[in-house]
Amino acid sequence: MRVGVDDTLKLALVGASSSGRGWGPAAHIPAIAAVEGLELAALCTSSAASAAAASEVHGIPRAYHDVRDLAAQPDIDVVAVAVRVPQHHAIVMPLLDAGKHVYCEWPLGATTQ
C-alpha cells in the first residue's frame, strides 16, 4: 500500500447497485464513509449502465463494469467485494493477480474447487 503525506487508503467497492438494495449500498458504503483514513474512490458493477447509475446515486466519480479495468488502477489500494458467492472467484482472482488487497465477504467460492 502507498505510504506518504496522505495516508488515506483508496478503496473500490464491487457490488454497489444504484437501487440501494444489497450489502454494498446498505452496509458497506455507510461503513466506509464512517472510517477515518478510508476513501471510497471507485465502484464496480456488472454493466456500464449500472456502473454509471451507481456512480451518480452514490456520488463516486469513478465507476467500472469490468473488474480487470478496476484492477489496473494504480491508486486503488484495497477492493471490497460485496456480490453473490458464485461470482467471488471470477472477481477476486484478477484483483489478486494485480496485487490488490482484497476484502471479500462470505466464502471465496461456492465450492472447494
C-alpha positions in Angstrom: 0.0 0.0 0.0 1.1 3.6 -0.5 2.5 5.4 2.4 3.2 9.1 2.3 1.8 12.5 3.3 -1.7 11.4 2.6 -2.2 8.1 4.4 -5.8 7.8 3.2 -6.5 4.4 1.7 -8.4 4.5 -1.5 -11.0 1.7 -1.6 -13.1 0.4 -4.5 -16.3 -1.4 -3.9 -17.5 -4.2 -6.2 -21.3 -4.6 -5.9 -22.7 -1.2 -5.4 -26.1 -1.1 -7.0 -27.9 2.2 -7.6 -31.1 0.7 -6.1 -29.8 1.0 -2.6 -30.6 -2.7 -2.1 -27.9 -5.3 -1.3 -24.9 -5.3 1.2 -22.9 -2.8 -0.9 -25.2 0.2 -0.7 -26.9 -0.7 2.6 -23.9 -1.6 4.7 -20.6 -1.2 3.1 -20.9 2.4 1.7 -22.1 3.9 5.1 -19.4 1.9 7.0 -16.6 3.1 4.6 -17.8 6.7 4.9 -17.6 6.4 8.7 -13.9 5.2 8.8 -11.3 8.0 9.1 -8.5 7.5 6.6 -10.6 5.4 4.1 -12.0 6.9 0.9 -14.5 5.2 -1.4 -12.7 6.1 -4.6 -14.4 3.8 -7.1 -17.3 1.5 -7.8 -17.6 -1.6 -10.0 -20.8 -3.2 -11.1 -21.9 -5.7 -13.7 -22.6 -3.4 -16.6 -21.7 0.1 -18.0 -25.2 1.3 -17.4 -25.4 0.1 -13.8 -21.9 1.5 -13.1 -22.9 4.9 -14.4 -26.2 4.9 -12.4 -24.4 3.7 -9.2 -21.7 6.4 -9.6 -24.4 9.1 -9.9 -26.5 7.8 -6.9 -23.6 7.3 -4.6 -21.6 10.4 -5.7 -18.5 8.4 -6.6 -17.0 9.8 -9.9 -15.1 6.6 -10.9 -17.1 3.6 -11.9 -16.2 0.4 -13.8 -18.0 -2.5 -15.1 -15.0 -4.7 -15.8 -13.1 -5.8 -12.7 -9.9 -6.0 -14.8 -10.1 -2.3 -15.6 -10.5 -1.6 -11.9 -7.6 -3.9 -11.0 -5.4 -1.9 -13.4 -5.9 1.4 -11.4 -2.6 2.1 -9.6 -4.1 4.4 -7.0 -6.6 1.8 -5.7 -5.2 0.3 -2.5 -7.9 -2.1 -1.5 -11.0 -3.6 -3.0 -14.1 -4.8 -1.1 -16.2 -7.4 -2.9 -19.9 -7.5 -1.9 -21.6 -9.7 -4.5 -23.2 -13.1 -4.5 -20.9 -16.1 -3.7 -20.8 -17.7 -7.2 -19.2 -14.5 -8.6 -16.5 -14.2 -6.0 -13.8 -16.3 -7.6 -14.1 -14.6 -11.0 -13.9 -11.1 -9.4 -11.3 -11.8 -6.7 -8.7 -13.5 -8.9 -7.9 -10.6 -11.3 -7.7 -8.3 -8.3 -5.2 -10.6 -6.5 -3.3 -11.1 -9.8 -2.9 -7.3 -10.0 -1.5 -7.2 -6.4 -4.6 -5.6 -4.9 -5.5 -6.1 -1.2 -9.0 -7.6 -1.2 -11.7 -7.9 1.4 -14.3 -10.5 0.2 -17.4 -11.2 2.3 -18.8 -14.7 2.7 -16.7 -17.6 1.3 -14.3 -17.1 -1.6 -16.2 -19.6 -3.7 -19.3 -21.7 -4.0 -17.3 -25.0 -3.9 -13.8 -26.0 -2.7 -12.6 -26.3 -6.3 
